[in-house]
Amino acid sequence: MISRSRGVLRSGGRILAVLVCLAPLFCAADDLDGLLTRTSKQVSGFLDQFSDVKCTEHVTQEKLGKDAKVELKEESTYDYLVILTNPGGELSLDESRLPVHEAKPDKKNTSLLVTNGFATLFLVFHPYYAQSFQFTALEDEVVDGRRLSKVAFRHIPGTRSPAALALRGKEYPLELSGTALIDPQTGVITRIEAGVDNTMEDVGLKTLRSEVEFAPVPFRDEREAYWFPTLATVEVETQRQHWRNLHRFTDYKRFSVSTEEQVANK
């Protein structure tokens, strides 16, 4: 999922008192289960929609120095789409990028981080991967006047993960943990944050942090606006290097065998 050019770096009264305290926990657990069910259903349906559209992806790659100062920056633009396959009952998503504008090679041969797949972090809640995570309900947040449910997740070691680090020809599943903001009524994910702490320092990865923001995208002849990724931010540190990449997704187009529809930027 992650790679680096010119080298790979590819979430009696005492008893009564106890019962009174436990009652809200059971209610919270029931609420969380219902929310996860709605989110899982939403993600499954969204995945079909996501694989039926393409968009423009603008990538900004930055190498950071002391105090997170940008030392080098390159920008590229691609036609982007996600290809969904289900070989042998296993979920597989492949990203396709056709260059519209590629950054020129750096004359100093400075390594920049190449990041792929972070727009699909929502897979944490997909039925295929959800059993690989522990979920915890956190305090709700209000964003732009909307009350959203906040859910924490943490990967269970030894189970399948939707993300991996590719390094020297081997893939290491990432122990992702993070939080997601979810519409409690619909199960729509509006923002998701995930990362890896110090679990992979033995292979050179110190920290990884990512955040994906979603926004509604309307299509003609559709009564419902679907929420698609609009910005994915990825920051990675090793013992000696520090990078930050931004992926902006715009101009979503729905396509089929013979028709295509473009949605103008707002």
C-alpha positions in Angstrom: 0.0 0.0 0.0 3.0 2.3 0.5 6.1 2.5 -1.6 9.0 4.9 -1.9 10.6 5.7 -5.2 14.2 4.5 -5.5 13.6 2.2 -2.5 10.4 0.7 -1.2 8.4 1.6 1.8 5.6 0.1 0.4 -7.5 2.0 15.6 -27.2 -5.2 49.2 -26.6 -1.3 47.9 -23.2 -1.9 46.4 -24.6 -4.6 44.1 -27.4 -2.3 43.1 -24.9 0.5 42.4 -23.0 -1.8 40.1 -26.1 -2.8 38.2 -27.1 0.8 37.8 -23.6 1.6 36.4 -23.7 -1.4 34.0 -27.2 -0.6 32.5 -25.9 2.3 30.4 -23.1 0.2 29.1 -25.4 -2.4 27.8 -27.5 0.3 26.1 -24.3 1.8 24.6 -23.3 -1.7 23.3 -26.7 -2.1 21.7 -26.4 1.3 20.1 -22.9 0.5 18.8 -24.0 -2.8 17.3 -26.8 -1.1 15.5 -24.5 1.7 14.2 -21.9 -0.9 13.0 -24.7 -2.8 11.2 -25.8 0.3 9.4 -22.3 1.4 8.6 -21.4 -2.1 7.3 -24.4 -2.1 5.0 -23.6 1.5 3.8 -20.0 0.6 3.1 -21.0 -2.5 1.1 -23.4 -0.5 -1.1 -20.9 2.4 -1.4 -18.2 0.0 -2.6 -20.3 -0.8 -5.6 -20.9 2.9 -6.3 -17.2 3.7 -5.8 -16.2 1.1 -8.4 -18.6 2.6 -10.9 -17.0 6.1 -11.0 -13.8 7.6 -11.9 -12.3 11.0 -10.9 -9.3 13.3 -11.1 -6.6 12.7 -8.4 -4.2 15.5 -7.7 -1.2 14.2 -5.6 1.1 16.5 -3.7 4.3 14.8 -2.4 6.3 16.5 0.3 9.6 15.7 2.0 9.7 17.4 5.4 12.8 18.5 7.3 13.4 19.9 10.7 10.2 21.4 12.3 8.1 19.9 9.5 9.5 22.4 7.0 8.9 21.4 3.4 12.3 20.7 1.7 10.9 19.3 -1.5 7.5 19.2 -3.1 6.2 17.6 -6.3 2.7 17.5 -7.8 1.1 15.1 -10.2 -2.4 14.6 -11.7 -4.0 11.3 -12.7 -7.3 9.9 -14.0 -8.2 7.6 -11.1 -10.5 4.7 -10.6 -10.9 1.7 -8.4 -11.4 -1.8 -9.8 -13.3 -4.2 -7.7 -12.8 -8.0 -8.1 -13.8 -11.0 -5.9 -11.4 -13.8 -6.8 -12.1 -17.0 -4.8 -14.4 -15.1 -2.5 -11.7 -12.7 -1.4 -12.3 -8.9 -1.7 -9.7 -7.2 -3.9 -9.5 -3.5 -4.8 -7.0 -2.3 -7.4 -6.3 1.4 -8.1 -5.8 2.5 -11.7 -3.9 5.7 -12.3 -3.4 7.2 -15.8 -1.1 10.1 -15.7 -2.4 13.5 -16.9 0.5 15.4 -15.5 3.5 13.7 -13.8 6.2 15.4 -11.7 9.6 15.7 -13.3 12.3 13.5 -11.9 14.2 15.3 -9.1 17.7 16.2 -10.2 19.1 15.5 -6.7 17.6 12.0 -6.8 15.8 12.7 -3.5 13.4 10.0 -2.5 9.7 10.9 -2.2 7.0 8.7 -0.7 4.5 7.0 -3.0 1.2 6.2 -1.2 -1.6 4.2 -2.6 -5.0 2.9 -1.4 -5.7 5.3 1.4 -9.0 6.5 -0.2 -10.3 3.0 0.7 -9.7 3.1 4.5 -13.5 2.8 4.8 -12.9 -1.0 4.3 -12.3 -1.2 8.0 -16.1 -1.3 8.4 -16.8 -3.6 5.4 -18.1 -7.1 6.4 -15.0 -8.7 4.9 -12.7 -6.9 7.3 -14.9 -5.7 10.2 -14.3 -9.0 12.2 -10.6 -8.1 12.2 -11.2 -5.0 14.4 -12.3 -4.1 17.9 -14.8 -1.2 17.9 -15.5 1.2 20.8 -18.1 3.9 20.9 -16.7 7.3 21.9 -18.4 10.6 22.7 -20.4 12.2 19.8 -19.0 15.2 18.0 -20.9 18.1 16.4 -19.5 19.1 13.0 -21.1 21.9 11.0 -24.2 21.6 13.2 -24.6 17.8 12.7 -24.2 15.4 15.6 -22.0 12.5 14.4 -21.2 9.3 16.2 -17.5 8.7 16.9 -16.2 5.1 16.8 -12.7 4.0 17.6 -11.2 0.9 16.0 -8.1 -1.3 16.6 -6.9 -4.1 14.4 -6.7 -7.6 16.0 -3.2 -9.0 15.5 -3.1 -12.1 13.3 -6.2 -11.3 11.4 -6.6 -9.9 7.9 -6.0 -6.2 7.4 -7.1 -3.9 4.5 -3.6 -2.3 4.4 -0.1 -3.5 4.1 3.5 -2.3 3.9 5.5 -3.5 0.9 9.1 -3.7 1.7 11.9 -5.5 -0.2 9.4 -7.9 -1.9 7.5 -8.7 1.3 4.1 -7.5 2.5 3.5 -6.7 6.2 -0.2 -6.3 7.3 -0.6 -3.0 9.0 -1.9 -2.9 12.6 -4.2 0.0 12.0 -6.0 1.9 14.8 -8.0 5.1 14.6 -11.4 6.7 14.7 -14.3 7.4 12.3 -17.1 10.0 12.4 -20.3 8.4 11.2 -23.8 9.7 10.6 -25.8 7.7 13.2 -29.0 7.5 11.1 -27.5 6.4 7.7 -24.2 4.9 8.6 -22.3 7.2 6.2 -18.7 7.8 7.1 -17.8 11.4 6.9 -14.2 11.2 8.1 -11.8 8.5 9.1 -8.4 8.7 10.7 -6.0 5.7 11.1 -2.4 5.1 11.8 0.3 2.7 13.0 2.3 3.6 16.1 5.6 1.9 17.0 4.8 -1.6 16.0 6.9 -1.7 12.9 10.1 0.0 13.9 12.0 -3.2 13.3 11.4 -2.8 9.5 12.1 1.0 9.5 8.6 2.4 10.0 8.4 4.7 13.0 4.9 6.2 12.6 2.2 6.4 10.0 -0.8 8.7 10.2 -3.6 9.1 7.6 -6.9 10.9 7.4 -9.6 10.7 4.7 -12.4 13.2 4.4 -15.7 12.5 2.5 -18.3 14.8 1.0 -21.6 14.2 -0.9 -21.3 14.1 -4.7 -24.7 14.5 -6.6 -25.3 12.8 -9.9 -28.0 13.6 -12.4 -31.1 11.4 -12.2 -30.1 10.2 -8.8 -32.3 11.2 -5.8 -29.5 10.5 -3.4 -26.0 12.1 -3.2 -23.3 9.6 -2.5 -20.4 10.4 -0.2 -17.0 10.0 -1.9 -13.4 10.6 -0.7 -12.3 14.2 -1.4 -9.0 14.4 0.5 -6.6 11.8 1.8 -3.6 13.0 3.9 -0.8 10.5 4.7 2.2 11.3 6.9 5.0 8.8 7.4 8.2 8.9 9.5 11.2 6.7 9.7 14.2 7.2 12.0 15.8 9.5 9.4 13.0 10.6 7.0 9.7 12.4 7.2 7.1 12.7 4.3 3.6 14.0 3.8 1.4 13.3 0.8 -2.0 14.8 0.0 -4.4 13.2 -2.4 -7.3 15.4 -3.7 -10.2 13.8 -5.6 -12.4 15.9 -7.8 -14.5 15.8 -10.9 -16.2 12.5 -10.1 -17.8 10.9 -13.2 -20.1 8.0 -13.3 -19.4 5.7 -16.2 -20.8 2.6 -17.9 -20.1 0.7 -21.1 -21.6 3.4 -23.3 -22.3 6.4 -21.2 -20.4 8.8 -19.0 -21.6 11.7 -16.8 -19.4 14.5 -15.3 -20.1 16.3 -12.1 -18.8 19.8 -12.0 -16.6 21.0 -9.1 -18.2 23.1 -6.4 
